[in-house]
Amino acid sequence: MSLLLAMFGFSLAMSITPGPVNMVIISSGVNYGFIRTLPFVSGATIGFTLLLAAIGLGLYQVIEIYPQLLRYVAIPGSIYVAFIGYQTAAAPTNHADIEQLQKPRFYQGFLLQWLNPKAWIACLSGVAIFSSSDNHSNLLSFTLIYFLVCYISLSIWAIAGDRARLLLESQYRRKIFNRSMGSLLIICATYLLYSQAFTD
């Protein structure tokens, strides 16, 4: 029981704390609402869970042999996060233009997790703590717990964005919000790129 509680605590800490995915989700909640953000939430949750399983089932050993692999992920991943940040900052603020935009897609949430350096670090840390090479039962339990906790946590961010719409009804307020969130994503992408690609 104590191991399951530890898995739950780790999953919650990693899922609920701010990061690139959560910032995209709350921005989407503000601009598109909770229901239209759910495909992105589902894609991000499934994408992370499959990344966790892949690392636990063997990719972890590959990264131990070739640690520079994380740098190869960090560069396109950070660029992708920065691109989403730019899109968020430049997003239209009146309802007519927002309705013409494509709502966040499942594949975008999935792809963002596989290109998100924070997701890779979280998976590597979790596998190192809760998994063993000779017994995959702990990995299975950890993956299932993480799936549930991640889905609920990301949904909470989407709900928070949806509720924040009430405070951001004016175009001016929404523009300030979008530019702030977009700038935070770009800053986050820059930090992730620097920490993973340009430091030993």
PASEBA-1860 file (N, C-alpha, C; in nm, 3 decimals):
! residues 200
1> MSLLLAMF> 0.082/-0.121/0.000/0.000/0.000/0.000/0.086/0.127/0.000 ~ 0.196/0.124/0.078/0.282/0.241/0.084/0.346/0.270/-0.053 ~ 0.377/0.162/-0.128/0.434/0.181/-0.262/0.333/0.245/-0.355 ~ 0.207/0.201/-0.348/0.103/0.259/-0.433/0.080/0.406/-0.398 ~ 0.085/0.438/-0.269/0.070/0.578/-0.228/0.186/0.663/-0.278 ~ 0.306/0.604/-0.276/0.422/0.677/-0.328/0.408/0.701/-0.478 ~ 0.359/0.599/-0.550/0.335/0.615/-0.694/0.232/0.723/-0.719 ~ 0.126/0.723/-0.639/0.021/0.824/-0.654/0.077/0.964/-0.628
9> GFSLAMSI> 0.154/0.978/-0.519/0.210/1.109/-0.487/0.304/1.161/-0.594 ~ 0.388/1.072/-0.647/0.480/1.112/-0.754/0.402/1.153/-0.879 ~ 0.302/1.074/-0.916/0.222/1.103/-1.035/0.150/1.236/-1.021 ~ 0.095/1.261/-0.904/0.021/1.385/-0.882/0.114/1.505/-0.887 ~ 0.230/1.493/-0.824/0.325/1.605/-0.822/0.371/1.639/-0.963 ~ 0.396/1.538/-1.044/0.443/1.561/-1.179/0.332/1.609/-1.273 ~ 0.210/1.565/-1.249/0.099/1.595/-1.341/0.033/1.729/-1.313 ~ 0.021/1.765/-1.187/-0.059/1.882/-1.150/0.024/2.011/-1.153
17> TPGPVNMV> 0.156/1.998/-1.141/0.241/2.118/-1.138/0.251/2.179/-1.278 ~ 0.270/2.311/-1.285/0.275/2.379/-1.417/0.388/2.327/-1.505 ~ 0.359/2.318/-1.632/0.454/2.276/-1.734/0.399/2.315/-1.869 ~ 0.472/2.288/-1.976/0.424/2.327/-2.109/0.286/2.272/-2.143 ~ 0.262/2.145/-2.113/0.134/2.084/-2.147/0.020/2.149/-2.069 ~ 0.040/2.171/-1.940/-0.064/2.232/-1.857/-0.095/2.375/-1.901 ~ 0.009/2.447/-1.942/-0.014/2.585/-1.987/-0.093/2.588/-2.118 ~ -0.065/2.493/-2.207/-0.144/2.485/-2.330/-0.289/2.451/-2.298
25> IISSGVNY> -0.308/2.360/-2.203/-0.443/2.316/-2.169/-0.525/2.428/-2.107 ~ -0.468/2.503/-2.014/-0.546/2.611/-1.952/-0.576/2.720/-2.054 ~ -0.482/2.745/-2.146/-0.508/2.843/-2.252/-0.620/2.795/-2.344 ~ -0.617/2.665/-2.376/-0.722/2.609/-2.459/-0.857/2.614/-2.388 ~ -0.857/2.589/-2.257/-0.980/2.596/-2.180/-1.041/2.734/-2.183 ~ -0.955/2.837/-2.177/-1.003/2.975/-2.182/-1.061/3.007/-2.319 ~ -0.993/2.965/-2.424/-1.033/3.004/-2.560/-1.139/2.914/-2.621 ~ -1.140/2.786/-2.585/-1.231/2.691/-2.651/-1.329/2.623/-2.556
33> GFIRTLPF> -1.305/2.629/-2.425/-1.393/2.562/-2.331/-1.345/2.422/-2.298 ~ -1.405/2.363/-2.196/-1.361/2.234/-2.145/-1.382/2.121/-2.245 ~ -1.501/2.111/-2.302/-1.534/1.998/-2.390/-1.442/1.995/-2.512 ~ -1.417/2.110/-2.572/-1.334/2.114/-2.692/-1.185/2.095/-2.661 ~ -1.150/2.104/-2.533/-1.011/2.081/-2.492/-0.986/1.934/-2.458 ~ -1.092/1.857/-2.434/-1.076/1.717/-2.393/-0.995/1.631/-2.490 ~ -1.012/1.646/-2.624/-0.927/1.565/-2.713/-0.778/1.588/-2.690 ~ -0.739/1.711/-2.666/-0.599/1.741/-2.637/-0.558/1.678/-2.506
41> VSGATIGF> -0.644/1.687/-2.404/-0.616/1.625/-2.274/-0.598/1.474/-2.289 ~ -0.686/1.412/-2.367/-0.677/1.267/-2.390/-0.547/1.231/-2.462 ~ -0.513/1.307/-2.564/-0.390/1.281/-2.638/-0.267/1.297/-2.551 ~ -0.266/1.401/-2.467/-0.152/1.424/-2.379/-0.139/1.312/-2.275 ~ -0.252/1.267/-2.222/-0.248/1.161/-2.121/-0.202/1.029/-2.181 ~ -0.259/0.991/-2.293/-0.221/0.865/-2.358/-0.077/0.873/-2.408 ~ -0.039/0.988/-2.463/0.098/1.004/-2.511/0.199/0.988/-2.399 ~ 0.171/1.048/-2.284/0.264/1.037/-2.172/0.268/0.893/-2.121
49> TLLLAAIG> 0.152/0.831/-2.109/0.148/0.694/-2.056/0.225/0.597/-2.146 ~ 0.212/0.612/-2.276/0.286/0.525/-2.368/0.436/0.555/-2.362 ~ 0.473/0.681/-2.344/0.614/0.715/-2.329/0.670/0.652/-2.201 ~ 0.594/0.658/-2.095/0.635/0.596/-1.968/0.655/0.446/-1.985 ~ 0.560/0.380/-2.051/0.570/0.235/-2.073/0.690/0.201/-2.160 ~ 0.712/0.282/-2.265/0.824/0.255/-2.356/0.958/0.267/-2.283 ~ 0.971/0.369/-2.201/1.095/0.387/-2.125/1.113/0.274/-2.025 ~ 1.005/0.235/-1.958/1.014/0.127/-1.861/1.044/-0.009/-1.922
57> LGLYQVIE> 1.003/-0.029/-2.046/1.021/-0.159/-2.112/1.150/-0.171/-2.193 ~ 1.236/-0.071/-2.184/1.364/-0.087/-2.253/1.430/0.040/-2.299 ~ 1.353/0.144/-2.324/1.412/0.268/-2.372/1.502/0.332/-2.266 ~ 1.475/0.300/-2.140/1.557/0.350/-2.030/1.703/0.306/-2.047 ~ 1.722/0.178/-2.083/1.857/0.126/-2.101/1.926/0.192/-2.220 ~ 1.848/0.220/-2.325/1.906/0.287/-2.442/1.956/0.426/-2.404 ~ 1.878/0.499/-2.323/1.917/0.633/-2.283/2.039/0.629/-2.191 ~ 2.050/0.523/-2.109/2.168/0.510/-2.025/2.294/0.493/-2.109
65> IYPQLLRY> 2.281/0.422/-2.221/2.396/0.401/-2.310/2.422/0.525/-2.395 ~ 2.313/0.588/-2.441/2.324/0.706/-2.527/2.251/0.824/-2.462 ~ 2.307/0.883/-2.355/2.237/0.993/-2.285/2.216/1.116/-2.373 ~ 2.294/1.129/-2.481/2.275/1.243/-2.570/2.141/1.238/-2.644 ~ 2.073/1.122/-2.637/1.941/1.111/-2.699/1.845/1.215/-2.645 ~ 1.857/1.248/-2.516/1.770/1.349/-2.457/1.794/1.486/-2.521 ~ 1.916/1.511/-2.561/1.944/1.638/-2.627/1.877/1.644/-2.764 ~ 1.875/1.530/-2.832/1.811/1.526/-2.963/1.661/1.546/-2.951
73> VAIPGSIY> 1.603/1.507/-2.838/1.461/1.530/-2.813/1.437/1.674/-2.771 ~ 1.530/1.728/-2.692/1.511/1.861/-2.635/1.506/1.970/-2.742 ~ 1.587/1.956/-2.845/1.594/2.063/-2.946/1.464/2.077/-3.024 ~ 1.414/1.970/-3.094/1.286/1.987/-3.164/1.170/2.007/-3.067 ~ 1.180/1.946/-2.948/1.073/1.961/-2.850/1.058/2.105/-2.804 ~ 1.170/2.168/-2.772/1.166/2.307/-2.727/1.119/2.400/-2.839 ~ 1.161/2.371/-2.961/1.116/2.451/-3.075/0.965/2.438/-3.092 ~ 0.913/2.316/-3.075/0.769/2.293/-3.088/0.692/2.366/-2.979
81> VAFIGYQT> 0.742/2.360/-2.855/0.677/2.431/-2.744/0.678/2.582/-2.771 ~ 0.791/2.634/-2.821/0.799/2.777/-2.852/0.701/2.814/-2.963 ~ 0.685/2.727/-3.061/0.590/2.751/-3.171/0.447/2.758/-3.117 ~ 0.413/2.666/-3.027/0.280/2.670/-2.965/0.264/2.797/-2.884 ~ 0.372/2.839/-2.817/0.367/2.964/-2.741/0.339/3.083/-2.831 ~ 0.403/3.085/-2.948/0.378/3.193/-3.044/0.233/3.190/-3.091 ~ 0.183/3.070/-3.123/0.043/3.059/-3.167/-0.053/3.107/-3.060 ~ -0.022/3.074/-2.934/-0.108/3.116/-2.823/-0.105/3.267/-2.807
89> AAAPTNHA> 0.014/3.325/-2.813/0.025/3.471/-2.796/-0.043/3.546/-2.909 ~ -0.042/3.489/-3.030/-0.099/3.557/-3.146/-0.244/3.518/-3.173 ~ -0.303/3.438/-3.087/-0.439/3.389/-3.109/-0.539/3.504/-3.109 ~ -0.641/3.499/-3.195/-0.744/3.603/-3.196/-0.825/3.601/-3.067 ~ -0.889/3.711/-3.038/-0.960/3.722/-2.911/-1.111/3.739/-2.925 ~ -1.160/3.769/-3.045/-1.306/3.781/-3.056/-1.365/3.644/-3.090 ~ -1.486/3.622/-3.047/-1.548/3.489/-3.054/-1.563/3.440/-3.197 ~ -1.591/3.529/-3.291/-1.610/3.486/-3.430/-1.482/3.426/-3.487
97> DIEQLQKP> -1.369/3.492/-3.461/-1.241/3.441/-3.512/-1.198/3.314/-3.442 ~ -1.225/3.304/-3.311/-1.189/3.184/-3.235/-1.264/3.063/-3.290 ~ -1.390/3.082/-3.324/-1.471/2.970/-3.374/-1.419/2.917/-3.507 ~ -1.351/3.001/-3.583/-1.298/2.959/-3.712/-1.168/2.881/-3.699 ~ -1.103/2.892/-3.585/-0.977/2.820/-3.564/-1.004/2.673/-3.534 ~ -0.905/2.590/-3.564/-0.916/2.449/-3.529/-0.903/2.431/-3.380 ~ -0.992/2.353/-3.322/-0.980/2.324/-3.180/-0.857/2.236/-3.157 ~ -0.803/2.233/-3.035/-0.687/2.150/-3.006/-0.714/2.003/-3.038
105> RFYQGFLL> -0.620/1.939/-3.103/-0.638/1.803/-3.153/-0.574/1.699/-3.061 ~ -0.624/1.576/-3.071/-0.568/1.463/-2.996/-0.420/1.446/-3.028 ~ -0.386/1.446/-3.157/-0.248/1.419/-3.196/-0.153/1.528/-3.146 ~ -0.203/1.652/-3.131/-0.117/1.758/-3.081/-0.079/1.735/-2.935 ~ -0.176/1.690/-2.856/-0.146/1.657/-2.717/-0.051/1.540/-2.706 ~ -0.073/1.439/-2.789/0.013/1.320/-2.791/0.156/1.360/-2.830 ~ 0.168/1.435/-2.939/0.300/1.473/-2.990/0.373/1.562/-2.891 ~ 0.301/1.653/-2.827/0.365/1.744/-2.734/0.432/1.669/-2.620
113> QWLNPKAW> 0.370/1.561/-2.573/0.432/1.484/-2.464/0.561/1.417/-2.511 ~ 0.562/1.361/-2.631/0.681/1.293/-2.680/0.792/1.391/-2.716 ~ 0.757/1.518/-2.737/0.858/1.620/-2.766/0.884/1.711/-2.646 ~ 0.825/1.679/-2.533/0.837/1.762/-2.413/0.950/1.709/-2.324 ~ 1.061/1.781/-2.312/1.171/1.732/-2.228/1.129/1.705/-2.083 ~ 1.035/1.784/-2.031/0.988/1.762/-1.894/0.922/1.625/-1.882 ~ 0.847/1.583/-1.983/0.782/1.452/-1.980/0.885/1.340/-1.979 ~ 0.991/1.354/-2.058/1.097/1.253/-2.060/1.165/1.241/-1.925
121> IACLSGVA> 1.193/1.356/-1.863/1.258/1.356/-1.732/1.168/1.292/-1.627 ~ 1.039/1.325/-1.632/0.943/1.266/-1.537/0.936/1.115/-1.554 ~ 0.932/1.068/-1.679/0.926/0.924/-1.705/1.053/0.854/-1.658 ~ 1.167/0.912/-1.689/1.294/0.852/-1.648/1.305/0.845/-1.496 ~ 1.264/0.951/-1.429/1.269/0.953/-1.283/1.176/0.849/-1.224 ~ 1.053/0.843/-1.277/0.955/0.747/-1.226/0.999/0.603/-1.247 ~ 1.051/0.573/-1.365/1.097/0.437/-1.393/1.213/0.399/-1.302 ~ 1.304/0.494/-1.280/1.419/0.466/-1.194/1.375/0.436/-1.051
129> IFSSSDNH> 1.269/0.501/-1.005/1.224/0.484/-0.867/1.134/0.362/-0.850 ~ 1.042/0.341/-0.942/0.935/0.244/-0.920/0.941/0.118/-1.006 ~ 1.039/0.106/-1.093/1.042/-0.009/-1.183/1.170/-0.089/-1.163 ~ 1.166/-0.216/-1.203/1.284/-0.301/-1.202/1.286/-0.384/-1.328 ~ 1.405/-0.417/-1.374/1.418/-0.486/-1.502/1.368/-0.630/-1.499 ~ 1.365/-0.691/-1.379/1.326/-0.832/-1.370/1.180/-0.852/-1.330 ~ 1.107/-0.741/-1.306/0.968/-0.753/-1.264/0.890/-0.632/-1.317 ~ 0.799/-0.659/-1.411/0.724/-0.550/-1.475/0.591/-0.521/-1.406
137> SNLLSFTL> 0.561/-0.591/-1.297/0.432/-0.570/-1.230/0.426/-0.430/-1.169 ~ 0.539/-0.383/-1.112/0.541/-0.249/-1.057/0.525/-0.144/-1.166 ~ 0.586/-0.168/-1.282/0.572/-0.075/-1.394/0.428/-0.068/-1.440 ~ 0.361/-0.183/-1.445/0.220/-0.184/-1.485/0.134/-0.105/-1.387 ~ 0.156/-0.129/-1.258/0.080/-0.056/-1.156/0.107/0.094/-1.165 ~ 0.234/0.129/-1.181/0.273/0.270/-1.189/0.211/0.337/-1.312 ~ 0.212/0.265/-1.425/0.156/0.320/-1.549/0.006/0.343/-1.536 ~ -0.065/0.248/-1.477/-0.210/0.263/-1.459/-0.243/0.378/-1.365
145> IYFLVCYI> -0.169/0.387/-1.255/-0.191/0.497/-1.160/-0.163/0.631/-1.227 ~ -0.053/0.635/-1.301/-0.015/0.760/-1.366/-0.120/0.802/-1.470 ~ -0.174/0.704/-1.542/-0.277/0.735/-1.642/-0.396/0.804/-1.576 ~ -0.446/0.745/-1.468/-0.563/0.801/-1.400/-0.534/0.938/-1.341 ~ -0.421/0.949/-1.271/-0.386/1.076/-1.206/-0.360/1.185/-1.311 ~ -0.291/1.147/-1.418/-0.260/1.244/-1.524/-0.387/1.294/-1.592 ~ -0.477/1.202/-1.622/-0.601/1.242/-1.690/-0.684/1.337/-1.603 ~ -0.693/1.304/-1.475/-0.769/1.389/-1.383/-0.701/1.525/-1.365
153> SLSIWAIA> -0.568/1.524/-1.350/-0.494/1.648/-1.329/-0.505/1.741/-1.450 ~ -0.486/1.686/-1.569/-0.495/1.768/-1.689/-0.638/1.819/-1.710 ~ -0.736/1.736/-1.674/-0.875/1.780/-1.684/-0.903/1.896/-1.590 ~ -0.841/1.893/-1.473/-0.858/2.003/-1.377/-0.805/2.134/-1.436 ~ -0.692/2.127/-1.506/-0.639/2.246/-1.572/-0.735/2.294/-1.681 ~ -0.795/2.201/-1.753/-0.892/2.240/-1.857/-1.015/2.304/-1.795 ~ -1.062/2.250/-1.684/-1.177/2.307/-1.613/-1.142/2.446/-1.561 ~ -1.020/2.462/-1.508/-0.977/2.592/-1.457/-0.978/2.696/-1.570
161> GDRARLLL> -0.930/2.656/-1.688/-0.935/2.748/-1.801/-1.076/2.782/-1.842 ~ -1.163/2.681/-1.842/-1.303/2.703/-1.878/-1.371/2.799/-1.781 ~ -1.342/2.783/-1.651/-1.401/2.871/-1.551/-1.344/3.012/-1.561 ~ -1.216/3.021/-1.600/-1.152/3.153/-1.612/-1.212/3.234/-1.725 ~ -1.284/3.169/-1.816/-1.348/3.241/-1.926/-1.444/3.348/-1.874 ~ -1.503/3.321/-1.758/-1.597/3.417/-1.700/-1.527/3.547/-1.663 ~ -1.397/3.537/-1.630/-1.321/3.656/-1.592/-1.252/3.721/-1.711 ~ -1.254/3.652/-1.825/-1.180/3.700/-1.942/-1.273/3.719/-2.062
169> ESQYRRKI> -1.390/3.770/-2.037/-1.488/3.787/-2.143/-1.450/3.898/-2.240 ~ -1.386/4.002/-2.192/-1.351/4.113/-2.281/-1.232/4.073/-2.369 ~ -1.227/4.126/-2.490/-1.118/4.097/-2.582/-0.984/4.143/-2.524 ~ -0.984/4.255/-2.454/-0.859/4.306/-2.398/-0.802/4.210/-2.295 ~ -0.886/4.163/-2.204/-0.838/4.070/-2.101/-0.790/3.939/-2.162 ~ -0.863/3.892/-2.263/-0.823/3.766/-2.326/-0.692/3.782/-2.402 ~ -0.673/3.899/-2.463/-0.548/3.925/-2.534/-0.431/3.926/-2.436 ~ -0.449/3.991/-2.320/-0.343/3.994/-2.219/-0.313/3.852/-2.171
177> FNRSMGSL> -0.418/3.774/-2.149/-0.399/3.637/-2.102/-0.323/3.554/-2.206 ~ -0.367/3.562/-2.332/-0.303/3.483/-2.437/-0.156/3.521/-2.454 ~ -0.128/3.649/-2.449/0.010/3.692/-2.466/0.095/3.651/-2.346 ~ 0.034/3.655/-2.227/0.108/3.613/-2.107/0.140/3.464/-2.111 ~ 0.040/3.383/-2.145/0.061/3.238/-2.151/0.155/3.201/-2.264 ~ 0.142/3.269/-2.377/0.234/3.243/-2.488/0.377/3.277/-2.452 ~ 0.395/3.388/-2.383/0.529/3.428/-2.340/0.586/3.329/-2.240 ~ 0.504/3.280/-2.148/0.550/3.180/-2.052/0.593/3.051/-2.121
185> LIICATYL> 0.518/3.012/-2.223/0.555/2.891/-2.299/0.689/2.911/-2.370 ~ 0.710/3.026/-2.428/0.836/3.054/-2.497/0.952/3.056/-2.398 ~ 0.930/3.117/-2.281/1.033/3.117/-2.176/1.062/2.976/-2.130 ~ 0.956/2.898/-2.110/0.973/2.759/-2.068/1.050/2.679/-2.172 ~ 1.017/2.700/-2.299/1.087/2.630/-2.408/1.234/2.668/-2.410 ~ 1.264/2.795/-2.389/1.403/2.842/-2.388/1.480/2.778/-2.273 ~ 1.416/2.772/-2.156/1.481/2.710/-2.040/1.506/2.561/-2.063 ~ 1.406/2.490/-2.115/1.421/2.348/-2.141/1.532/2.322/-2.242
193> LYSQAFTD> 1.536/2.405/-2.345/1.640/2.390/-2.447/1.778/2.413/-2.387 ~ 1.792/2.517/-2.306/1.921/2.546/-2.246/1.964/2.437/-2.148 ~ 1.871/2.394/-2.063/1.905/2.298/-1.958/1.939/2.160/-2.013 ~ 1.877/2.122/-2.125/1.899/1.989/-2.180/2.003/1.986/-2.292 ~ 2.005/2.089/-2.374/2.089/2.084/-2.493/2.224/2.152/-2.477 ~ 2.235/2.247/-2.382/2.358/2.325/-2.374/2.427/2.316/-2.239 ~ 2.386/2.220/-2.155/2.455/2.199/-2.029/2.494/2.053/-2.016 ~ 2.598/2.026/-1.942/2.644/1.889/-1.924/2.571/1.824/-1.807
END
